[in-house]
Amino acid sequence: MSIEVKNVFKYYGEQAALNDVSFNINSGEIIGFLGPNGAGKSTMMKIITCFIPKSSGEVKVCGIDVEDDPIAVKRKVGYLPEHNPLYLDMYVKEYLSFVAGIYKIKNKKERVQEMISLVGLDKEQNKKIGALSKGYRQRVGLAQAIIHDPEVLILDEPTSGLDPNQLVDIRQLIIDIGKTKTVMLSTHIMQEVEAICDRVIIIKEGKIVADNTTEGIQHREQEKQTIFVEFDQVVSKNQLKQINGVTTVQNIEGNKWLFETTGDIRADIGKYAQQNNLLTLTMRLEEKSMEEVFKELTRN
């Protein structure tokens, strides 16, 4: 187990930023840690990375308690905070060499060059960080987070403010890194979650409200399904309501209908069509997007 969080509370004065939070992350998983602003995402990440203490509970990284041996935990963790803290007056290669020295990395020069190539900074390596675009600064931040070859990578809003081309590059880089490391990332971009995450943890007002695979999250309400059907001829709404399992029926236009049901009743709809000499031109299960599920779980 790479990350173990049990019954964690974090108070700022009397306000609970984290309220009895528990979850586990296995080795090799890419986890999306989601929630609205102020939900407690960054607070949880800072506790895992030993930047701030918890009020109570237990947090372990690679089996090491964050309070018992924070230095050992930091050796295991790479961290890219939401506001990427870089020395803007340092050159890219100089900065990464500085970070490598902090970690006392052997063959420092070779490792720095390896990181520069890995994150795509070859053409920018001799520039000052302050002269780089935000996308390239994020690459520098990723390089410093993984230069010591950590087992766990914590990324807080790693693609915030990037243009579409930079987004694609950084996402692919995270996917590649996730093949050999455990990655926990926070983001507000739901397409990003669907594209790269194996599992999603959603937090609201300091409490976990969902923890499942991306597919499982989208199918969380299996008892409620929406089915789109287009018949080849006019059908009575009252007749459609009689199909077993149908909760509501809505006519979209012409012979197109939207069924809200208590389960996947496409076979029942097909049987009804056959019995009434109807042809189903289209029939599909309408899946909720990650964004729709996120809104349902986190809205007040």
Secondary structure, DSSP 4 states (H G I P E B T S, - for coil): --EEEEEEEEEETTEEEEEEEEEEE-TT-EEEEE--TTSSHHHHHHHHTTSS--SEEEEEETTEETTT-HHHHHHHEEEE-SS----TTSBHHHHHHHHHHHTT-TTHHHHHHHHHHHTT-GGGTTSBGGGS-HHHHHHHHHHHHHTT--SEEEEESTTTT--HHHHHHHHHHHHHHHTTSEEEEE-S-HHHHHHH-SEEEEEETTEEEEEEEHHHHHTS-TT-EEEEEEESS---HHHHHTSTTEEEEEEEETTEEEEEESS--HHHHHHHHHHTT--EEEEEEEPPPHHHHHHHHH--
